[in-house]
Amino acid sequence: MAEQAVTAASSGVVQRMMSVVGANSLASSVWGYVDSTIKWCWIPNWLPSWCPTSQIQLQTAEDMMLRCVESPFSKQHISVSNGNLLWTLTLNGDPVKDKTPMVLLHGFGGGVGLWAQNLDALSKRWPVFALDLLGFGQSSRPHFSTDPCEAEDQFVESIEQWRAKVGLESMILLGHNLGGFLAVSYSIKYPDRVKHIVLVEPWGFPEQPDTVEADRPIPVWIKALGAMFSPFNPLAGLRLVGPLGPTLVQTLRPDFKKKFSTMFADNTATEYIYHLNVQTPSGETAFKKMTVNFGWAARPMLPRMDQLQPKIPITIIYGSRSSIDSNSCSTIKEIRPQSHVKIIVIRGAGHYVYADQPEDFNHRVLQACEEVD
């Protein structure tokens, strides 16, 4: 009886861990093997959570990120469909309250706190709304469809429902990474609600090359690792290391501390990144469903750019030191000859342009938007 109790308890622990890292489907297929190897190990339910995080800790980490923002702002959850909530940061001072608002859409694994170095400058020109995308940050983390098209539509519809609830007639959409991809997807579906699109190092535009393996053969060991980890979500490893997670983020991504060094001398930024990305996987799972091999978009945006109305101006911002392929911006310019397409390269910036060179970024965004006002 004691051995059966230990085995049952062990089974529950491991299955919960598999759920936490987003590998539910994998759990059922490998449980027979796991069960035979863990009968000696029992972790009581009263032990602390494997990952040292919580919703309160995430909220505290965000508050720490925003403590240097000088402009008045409010924070609240905005209700959308199916009981979901989108966490929203609002800066709307009297001098700009009647102007077209700017809506900031973060990238994969991001949150509203990462705009800390941009909010003051941008909010002097427009009302600014920054939201945690559905499934990320402090927004609701629902189940997404496993179909790439439907998952993308869930993101887009949540943005539209958020817009209607907030009461915005039109907006400037500024999106980084995944946020840029969703900004265009939204604009295709709801063109009358978008006055200007600002794409910052956007993800998901080019199609996956057919000649990747022919030009640069992928080693067998990399293919094997890819196949092994394919059932897992992108950030599963961060959850698997549990209490080592905060140290791992500080070790592997010391650049985040440097990006915000003018605001914080401590690990405020890396702690925020950690707490953002070890919560229950949701948007992360949707993103994985929207990708194919090695992070290419399952439904790339470039072939769909002809569906975007020519009247909508586009500004595309890249960092000169980024590893992201910027050829897409030239292609966009070519396929939209009758539209306003402005390409900006910011020197000394990598993928997180807005954090690497915040003053230059803020100035260039202000300048680009004034050109199309």
N, C-alpha and C positions, 0 to 999 in steps of 0.2 A: 504493500500500500504506500509506504514512504517513497519507494522508488518511482511508483506511478505518479505520485504527487509532484515529485521533483521534475519528472519528465514533462508533465503537463504544464508546470510553471515555466520550465525552460522553453517549451514550445511557444507559449504565449509571449514571452519576452522577445524571442527572436522574430516571431511574426510581427510584433509591434515595431521592432526596429526596422524590418523590411518595409513596413508601411510608412514609417517616418522618412526613409530615404527615397520613397517614391517607386518602390519596386514590387508592388503588390502582385503583378502577374508572374514575376520571377519566383516569388515565395512558394507558390503552389507547385511549381515544377521541380524545385530543388529540395523541398522539405524532407523528402525521404532520406536524402543523404545527410542533411543537417541533423535530423533527429537522431541518427545513429552515432553522431560524434559529440553530442553535447549532454549526454545523460549525466556526466560527471559535474556539470556546471549548473548552479542555480542562483539567479539574481532576484532577491526579494523585491516585492512591489513597493516596499516603503523606501527604497533607495531613491535619491534625487534623479531628476530627468537626466538622460544621457547627455543631451546638449544643454549647456548652461545658458538658457535663454527663456524668455517668456514675452507675452504681449506687453507687459508693463516695462520690461527691460528695453524692448524695441522703442516704446514711446519715450522712455527716458533718454535713450541714445539719440533719438530724433530731436528732442528738446535741447540736448547739448549741442547738436549740429547747428541749430537755429538761434542759439543764444547771442550770436554776434550780428544778427540781422537788425538793423536800426529802424527800419520802417515798420509802422504798426501793421500787424497781420492777425488774422483769425484762422482757426482750424476747426473743422467739423467733418462729420460723415454725411455724405449726400446719398439719399436712398435712390436706388435704381430698381430694376425688375428682380423678381424672384427673391426678394428679401435681402439682396446684396447691397453693400455700402461702399462708396468710393471716398477715401480719405482725401480731403481737400484743404489746401493752404490758399488763403485769399489775401491779396494786398490791393486795396482799392481806395486810395486817398481822394479827397475832394477835387484836387486840381485835375485829375485824369479820369474821374468816374464816368464821364460821358463819352470817352473814347473807346474804340474797338479794343476789346481785351485780348491779351496774349495768354494762351493756354500752353503750359509746359508739360510734355509727355516724356518721362524718363525712359532709359533703356533697360535691357534685360538685367535683372538683379539690382535695380536702382530704387530710388524713392525720393520724396520731395526734399529731403534734407540735403541731397547732393547739389541742389541749386543755391546753396547758402551764399556763394560768392557772386551771384547774379541777381538776386531778388531786389536789392536796393536800387541798383542802376536801372533795371528794366521797369520797375514799378514807378519810376519818376516820369516815364513816358506813357505808359498804359496801365490799366488795371491788369494785374497778373494773377492767374490761377494756376497752381501746381497741384497735380493730383497723383496719387498712387494708382497705377493701373490696376484693373481687376486682377486679383490673384497675386498681387505684390504688396510689399510694405504693410501699411495698416488698413488697407482695403480688404474686403471680404475675399476669402479664398475658396471659391466654389469648385465643383467638378467641371472640367471642360470636356467638350466633345473630342474624341480621338481622331476625327476627320479634320485635316488641316484647314479646309475652307470654312467649316462650321466653327472651329476654334477661333479663327481670325474674325469671323462675324460676331462672335460673342464679345470680343474685345471692342469692335467697332460699335456695336449696339449699346454697350455699356457707356461709351463716350457720348453717344447721341442722347441717351436717356439722362445722363448727367447734365449735358448742355441744356436740355429742355427743363430740367428741374431747377437749375441755377438761373435760367431765364436769359441766356445769351442769344441774341439774334444772329450774330456773326462773330468770327474770331480769327485771330492769327494763331496758327498751330505751329509750335516749335517742338520738334521731336528728335531725340537722340537715340541712335541705335534702333532697337525694336520700336521705340516711340516714333521714329521717323517713318518706318514702314507702315505703322498704323495710322499716322497722320495722312499719308497718301491714300491708303485704303478707305479711310473715313471720307476724304475729300472726293473720291470717285463716287461714293454712294450719296453723299450729302453736299454737293458743290455749292449750293446757295448759302451754306452756313460758314464757308471758309473764305476769308479775304486774302490770305497770304500763307504759304507754307514755307517754313524754314527747316531744312533738313540738316541735322548735325551728325556727321559720320553715320549715315543711315545703314542699317543692316537689311539684307534680303532683297536687293535689287537685281544683281546679275544672275543669269542662269548658270547652273553648274556646268563647267566645261566637259565636253565629251572626251577630250584628249588628255585628261589629267594623268591617267595611268600610263598612257603611251609616252608622254613627254617626260614625266617624272614618276617612274614606277614606285609604288608604295611598298616598303619592306613587309615581308610576311608577318613579322612579329608585331608591327603596328596594326595590320589587318586583324590579327588574332586578338590584340588588346581591344580594338574597336568592337569586335564581335562580342567579347566578354562583357564589356561595359555598356553595350547598346541598350539593354533593358532598363538601365538606371537613368534617373534624371541628371542634368548637367552638374548640379551641386550636391549630389548624393555623397560624394567623398567628404565634403565638409561636415555633413551630419554624422557620417560613420566614425570620424575621429573623435566625436563627442567633446569631452572637456579640453582636448587639445586644439579645438577649433579656433578660439581667439588668437592663440599663439601662432597657429598656422597662417591665418590671414595676415598677421603682422609680419611674418617671415617671408611669405610669398608675395605680398603686395605692399611693400614698404613705400611704394610710390604714392599710395593714397594719403599717407601721413604728410608726405612732401607737398602734394597738391594743395592741401589745406593748411600749410605751415604758417601762412600769414594770419590765420585765424586761431589756430590751436597749436600748442607746443606738445600736447600729449597725444594719446591714441584715440581721440574722439572719433576721427573719421573711420579708422579701421574697426573700431567697436561697433559703429553704426552699420558698416558693411556686413559685419558678422551677423548681427541680430536681424538684419534685413533678409539674409539668405539661409537661415537655418530654421525658419518657421515651416509650417506644413506646406509642402510643395503644391502649387496650384497653377499660377501663371507660368511657373517654371516648367510644369508638365505640359501645358498648352504649347509653350515655345518649342519644346522637344518634338511635339507632334507636328509642328509647323516647319520642321527642318528635315533634311535628308543628310546624306553622308557628309561628315566633317563640317556641319553647320550651315550648309547651303539651304536656301529657302525652298520648301516644297512647292510653293506657288510664288515664284519670283515676281517682283514688281515691274521691272523694265518692260516685259511684254504687255503689261496692262496700262502703261502710261498713256496710250492713245485714248483710253477711256476717261482721262482727266480733262475737264473742260479747259480750253486754251486760255480763258480769261483769268485763271488763277495763277498769279505769279509764284515763282519758286526761287528760293535762295538756298544754296547748298554750301555748307561749311565743312572743311576738312582741316585736319592738323598736318603740318608738313612732316612730322615724325611718326605719323600713324602707319600701322601695318595694313589698314583697310584699303582695298583697291578703290581708287578714286576714278577709275575709267568710266564708271556709271554716270557720273555727272556730265561728262562730255557727251555721252550717248543721249542723255536726257535733253541736252541743249540741241543736239542734232535732230531729234524727233519732235521737238516743239519749236520750230523756226518762227512761228507767229506769236510765241508767248515770251513773257519775261522770265528768263532763267539766268540768275547771277551765281557765279562760282567764286567762293572765297577760300583762300588757303591761309591759315594762321601759322606763322613761323614759331618754331619751338614748342608746338603743341602735339600731343599724341591723340589717342582715340577720345579721351575725356577732355576735349578742347576747352569746354567751358570752365573746367577746373584747372587745367594746365596753364592757360593764359587768360584768366578771367577778365582783366581790364580790356585787353584787346578784343576778346570775344564780345563783351558787352557793347563796346564802341561799334564794332562792325555790324552787330545785330541792329542796333539803333539806326545806324546809317542805312543799312539795306532796307529796313522797313520804311524809313522816311522817303526813300526813293519811289516807293509804290503807293504812298498815301494819296 
